[in-house]
Amino acid sequence: MKRILLIALLSGFFAANAQNDTIQLGNWTIMGKASLNFSQSYFANWSAGGDNSLTTIGKYNMTANYLNGKHGFTNWLDLALGYSIIGDGKAMKTDDKIEYIPGYTYELKGPWLFSVMGKFSTQFAKGYDYGVDSSTYISKFMAPGYVDIGPGIQYKPNDWFMVNLSPATAAWIIVNDQGLADQGAFGIEPAVYDTLGNIVTHADKVKMMFGAKLLTAISKEVFKNVTVGTKLELFSDYLNNPQNIDVNWQVLIGLKVNSWLNVDISTELLYDDDINITDKDGNIGPRTQFKEFLMLSVGFAF
């Protein structure tokens, strides 16, 4: 009950601060949105059975764009952290994201721009494979962390569509945990072991890649109060199996009920040939990763 009351109080805070503004500071245009997404179920003497559950996800998105003549700077920040509690069990992490995409652009002609785009992404908290063990973490802050940067050409014909191609992108995978790195997690070359299973040489915590990256983003109100946003990233590593394309495809569909209440559907599809995943039958290999959320969102924009 205390958990449910906390959610209600937080929801009231967001509702009380609901607004919809764009901040203009000189040549800077700043937009942000904070939201609390939640779902809850409660059972009392329910003959068909069922467990009480509570799921909350806090999100924060911000863009800060600068434009002065032909020069422009873009900043996209996307944060999320969520947990779910089922019955009397421990809180289980359901979403965790830190993503920052900065960029510089210089207008060439019409919608064509020279660009230098970067990206940093990681997570806030430790992650666990709850189906196997809820005490041994398999990821944490900066394990993994991803960084990339590269020059390229950008096509931006309007405010809601952009595609950027960077044919010379330097990228790094960081696993800032020696134990996870030694296991070869997240595409890191694993440690070298002797015949008795002792480590002879620890794994490096950083792996460098060099390749081509395509980034495209769309955000548009397709119907009244219905907005669709999608971001697709493709990366090919020239140095290691360039035919195997890494994919990160995110989609968000938002239905605006009123100034502070939304219904959000979000999906994310990932594929990385360097990341091995064990399926339910014990087979190990790269897999297509997918997650989906359908959430009631209470929040405010500024």
C-alpha positions as CSV (number, residue, x, y, z in Angstrom):
1,M,0.0,0.0,0.0
2,K,2.9,2.4,0.8
3,R,4.3,1.8,-2.7
4,I,0.9,2.6,-4.3
5,L,0.6,5.8,-2.2
6,L,4.1,6.9,-3.3
7,I,3.1,6.5,-6.9
8,A,0.0,8.5,-6.4
9,L,1.9,11.3,-4.7
10,L,4.5,11.4,-7.5
11,S,1.7,11.4,-10.1
12,G,0.1,14.4,-8.4
13,F,3.4,16.3,-8.5
14,F,3.8,15.8,-12.2
15,A,0.2,16.7,-12.9
16,A,0.4,19.9,-10.9
17,N,3.4,21.0,-12.9
18,A,2.1,20.2,-16.3
19,Q,2.9,22.6,-19.1
20,N,3.9,22.7,-22.7
21,D,6.6,25.3,-23.5
22,T,9.7,25.7,-25.6
23,I,12.4,27.7,-24.0
24,Q,14.2,30.2,-26.3
25,L,17.6,31.5,-25.0
26,G,19.3,33.6,-27.7
27,N,20.2,31.1,-30.4
28,W,19.3,28.1,-28.3
29,T,16.0,26.3,-28.5
30,I,15.4,23.9,-25.6
31,M,12.6,21.4,-25.2
32,G,12.2,18.8,-22.5
33,K,9.8,16.2,-21.1
34,A,9.7,14.4,-17.8
35,S,7.2,11.6,-17.2
36,L,6.3,8.9,-14.8
37,N,4.9,5.8,-16.4
38,F,3.1,3.2,-14.3
39,S,0.9,0.2,-14.2
40,Q,-0.6,-1.6,-11.1
41,S,-2.7,-4.6,-10.3
42,Y,-4.2,-5.7,-7.0
43,F,-6.0,-9.0,-6.1
44,A,-7.9,-9.8,-2.9
45,N,-9.6,-13.2,-2.5
46,W,-9.6,-13.6,-6.3
47,S,-10.6,-17.2,-7.1
48,A,-8.8,-17.3,-10.5
49,G,-5.5,-16.4,-8.8
50,G,-3.0,-13.7,-9.5
51,D,-0.2,-11.7,-7.9
52,N,-0.2,-8.0,-7.0
53,S,2.2,-6.0,-9.2
54,L,3.5,-2.5,-9.5
55,T,5.6,-1.2,-12.4
56,T,7.1,2.3,-12.6
57,I,9.3,3.9,-15.2
58,G,10.7,7.4,-14.9
59,K,11.8,9.1,-18.2
60,Y,13.4,12.4,-19.1
61,N,14.0,13.6,-22.7
62,M,15.6,16.8,-23.7
63,T,16.8,18.5,-26.9
64,A,18.9,21.6,-26.9
65,N,19.7,23.0,-30.3
66,Y,21.8,26.0,-31.3
67,L,21.6,27.8,-34.7
68,N,23.7,30.8,-35.8
69,G,23.9,31.4,-39.5
70,K,25.2,28.2,-41.1
71,H,26.5,26.8,-37.9
72,G,24.4,24.5,-35.7
73,F,24.8,22.3,-32.6
74,T,22.3,19.6,-31.6
75,N,22.0,17.8,-28.3
76,W,19.6,14.9,-27.6
77,L,19.4,13.4,-24.1
78,D,17.3,10.4,-23.3
79,L,17.1,9.0,-19.7
80,A,15.0,6.2,-18.3
81,L,14.9,4.0,-15.2
82,G,12.2,1.6,-14.2
83,Y,11.4,-1.3,-11.8
84,S,8.7,-3.8,-11.3
85,I,7.5,-5.5,-8.1
86,I,5.5,-8.7,-8.4
87,G,3.9,-10.1,-5.3
88,D,6.3,-10.1,-2.4
89,G,9.3,-10.5,-4.7
90,K,12.3,-8.2,-5.0
91,A,12.2,-5.2,-7.3
92,M,13.3,-6.1,-10.8
93,K,14.7,-3.7,-13.3
94,T,12.6,-3.3,-16.4
95,D,14.2,-0.2,-18.1
96,D,17.5,1.5,-17.7
97,K,19.0,4.0,-20.2
98,I,21.4,6.9,-20.5
99,E,21.8,8.1,-24.0
100,Y,23.3,11.4,-25.2
101,I,23.8,12.3,-28.9
102,P,25.6,15.6,-29.6
103,G,26.3,17.0,-33.1
104,Y,27.7,19.9,-35.1
105,T,26.4,20.9,-38.5
106,Y,27.4,23.3,-41.1
107,E,25.0,24.2,-43.9
108,L,26.3,23.3,-47.4
109,K,23.3,23.9,-49.7
110,G,19.6,23.6,-49.0
111,P,18.8,20.6,-46.8
112,W,22.4,19.2,-47.1
113,L,24.7,19.7,-44.1
114,F,28.2,18.8,-43.2
115,S,28.1,17.1,-39.8
116,V,30.1,15.6,-36.9
117,M,27.9,13.3,-34.8
118,G,28.7,11.5,-31.6
119,K,27.0,9.3,-29.1
120,F,27.4,8.1,-25.5
121,S,25.2,5.5,-24.0
122,T,25.3,3.3,-20.8
123,Q,22.9,2.5,-17.9
124,F,22.3,3.7,-14.3
125,A,22.1,0.6,-12.2
126,K,23.3,-3.0,-12.1
127,G,21.3,-5.5,-14.3
128,Y,20.6,-9.2,-13.5
129,D,19.3,-12.2,-15.4
130,Y,16.4,-12.7,-13.0
131,G,15.5,-16.1,-14.6
132,V,19.0,-17.4,-13.5
133,D,20.3,-15.5,-10.6
134,S,19.1,-12.2,-8.9
135,S,22.3,-11.8,-6.9
136,T,25.0,-11.8,-9.6
137,Y,25.0,-8.8,-11.8
138,I,25.6,-9.1,-15.6
139,S,25.8,-5.4,-16.4
140,K,26.3,-2.1,-14.6
141,F,27.2,1.6,-15.2
142,M,29.8,1.7,-18.0
143,A,29.7,-2.0,-18.3
144,P,28.8,-1.7,-21.1
145,G,29.4,1.8,-22.2
146,Y,29.3,2.8,-25.9
147,V,31.0,5.9,-27.4
148,D,31.3,6.9,-31.1
149,I,32.1,9.9,-33.2
150,G,32.5,10.6,-36.9
151,P,32.2,13.2,-39.7
152,G,29.6,12.9,-42.4
153,I,26.8,14.3,-44.5
154,Q,23.3,15.1,-43.1
155,Y,20.1,15.5,-45.1
156,K,17.4,17.5,-43.2
157,P,14.6,18.8,-45.4
158,N,12.3,19.8,-42.5
159,D,11.9,19.8,-38.7
160,W,10.6,16.2,-38.4
161,F,13.0,14.2,-40.6
162,M,16.7,13.7,-40.6
163,V,19.2,11.2,-42.0
164,N,22.9,11.3,-41.3
165,L,25.7,9.1,-42.9
166,S,29.1,9.0,-41.2
167,P,31.4,6.8,-43.4
168,A,34.4,7.2,-41.0
169,T,33.1,6.6,-37.5
170,A,35.4,5.6,-34.6
171,A,33.6,3.6,-31.9
172,W,34.5,2.1,-28.6
173,I,32.9,-0.5,-26.4
174,I,33.8,-0.1,-22.7
175,V,33.3,-2.8,-20.1
176,N,34.6,-1.1,-16.9
177,D,34.4,-4.3,-14.8
178,Q,37.3,-6.7,-15.0
179,G,35.1,-9.7,-14.1
180,L,32.7,-9.1,-17.0
181,A,35.5,-8.2,-19.4
182,D,37.3,-11.4,-18.6
183,Q,34.2,-13.3,-19.5
184,G,34.1,-11.7,-22.9
185,A,30.9,-9.8,-22.2
186,F,29.5,-7.4,-24.8
187,G,31.9,-8.2,-27.5
188,I,35.1,-7.8,-25.5
189,E,37.9,-10.3,-26.3
190,P,37.9,-12.6,-23.2
191,A,40.8,-13.3,-20.8
192,V,43.4,-16.0,-21.6
193,Y,43.2,-19.0,-19.2
194,D,45.7,-21.8,-18.6
195,T,44.7,-25.5,-18.5
196,L,43.7,-25.3,-14.9
197,G,41.3,-22.4,-15.5
198,N,43.5,-19.7,-14.0
199,I,43.7,-16.3,-15.8
200,V,47.0,-15.8,-17.6
201,T,46.2,-12.5,-19.2
202,H,43.2,-10.3,-18.2
203,A,41.0,-9.0,-20.9
204,D,41.2,-5.4,-22.1
205,K,38.3,-3.3,-20.9
206,V,38.0,-1.4,-24.1
207,K,37.4,-2.5,-27.7
208,M,37.8,-0.1,-30.6
209,M,36.0,-0.3,-33.9
210,F,36.1,1.8,-37.1
211,G,33.3,1.8,-39.6
212,A,30.3,3.4,-41.2
213,K,27.2,4.6,-39.3
214,L,23.8,5.6,-40.5
215,L,21.4,7.5,-38.2
216,T,17.9,8.5,-39.2
217,A,15.3,10.1,-37.0
218,I,11.6,10.9,-37.5
219,S,9.2,12.7,-35.1
220,K,5.8,13.8,-36.4
221,E,2.2,14.3,-35.3
222,V,0.5,11.9,-37.8
223,F,-3.0,12.6,-36.4
224,K,-4.3,15.1,-33.9
225,N,-2.7,14.3,-30.6
226,V,-1.0,11.2,-32.0
227,T,2.8,11.5,-32.4
228,V,5.1,8.9,-33.8
229,G,8.9,9.0,-33.3
230,T,11.5,6.6,-34.5
231,K,15.3,6.5,-34.5
232,L,17.3,3.9,-36.5
233,E,21.0,3.4,-36.1
234,L,23.1,1.0,-38.3
235,F,26.8,0.4,-37.9
236,S,29.2,-1.7,-39.9
237,D,32.7,-2.3,-38.5
238,Y,35.3,-2.3,-41.3
239,L,37.8,-4.1,-39.1
240,N,35.6,-7.1,-38.1
241,N,32.9,-8.8,-40.3
242,P,31.7,-5.6,-41.9
243,Q,28.8,-7.6,-43.5
244,N,27.3,-8.0,-40.0
245,I,25.3,-4.8,-39.4
246,D,24.6,-3.7,-35.8
247,V,21.1,-2.5,-35.5
248,N,19.4,-0.2,-32.9
249,W,15.8,0.7,-33.8
250,Q,13.6,2.6,-31.4
251,V,9.9,3.5,-31.8
252,L,7.7,5.7,-29.6
253,I,4.0,6.2,-30.3
254,G,2.4,8.8,-28.0
255,L,-1.3,9.5,-27.6
256,K,-2.0,12.8,-25.8
257,V,-5.1,12.5,-23.7
258,N,-4.8,16.0,-22.2
259,S,-2.0,18.5,-21.1
260,W,-0.5,16.1,-18.6
261,L,-1.8,12.5,-19.4
262,N,-0.5,10.4,-22.3
263,V,-0.6,6.8,-23.4
264,D,2.8,5.7,-24.7
265,I,3.8,2.6,-26.7
266,S,7.6,2.1,-27.0
267,T,9.6,-0.6,-28.6
268,E,13.3,-1.2,-29.1
269,L,15.0,-3.7,-31.3
270,L,18.7,-4.5,-31.0
271,Y,21.1,-6.8,-32.9
272,D,24.8,-7.0,-32.3
273,D,26.8,-9.9,-33.8
274,D,29.4,-9.5,-31.1
275,I,27.0,-10.1,-28.2
276,N,26.3,-13.7,-27.3
277,I,23.0,-14.6,-25.6
278,T,22.0,-18.0,-24.1
279,D,18.5,-19.0,-25.1
280,K,16.1,-21.2,-23.2
281,D,17.6,-24.4,-24.7
282,G,21.1,-23.4,-23.7
283,N,22.3,-22.4,-27.2
284,I,24.8,-19.6,-27.2
285,G,25.1,-17.0,-30.0
286,P,24.0,-13.6,-31.3
287,R,20.2,-13.0,-31.0
288,T,17.8,-10.3,-32.0
289,Q,16.9,-8.4,-28.8
290,F,13.4,-6.8,-28.4
291,K,11.5,-5.0,-25.7
292,E,8.1,-3.3,-25.6
293,F,6.2,-1.1,-23.2
294,L,2.6,0.0,-23.1
295,M,2.3,2.6,-20.3
296,L,0.1,5.3,-18.9
297,S,2.3,8.4,-18.7
298,V,1.8,11.3,-16.3
299,G,4.3,14.1,-16.9
300,F,5.1,17.6,-17.9
301,A,7.0,19.3,-20.8
302,F,9.0,22.4,-20.9
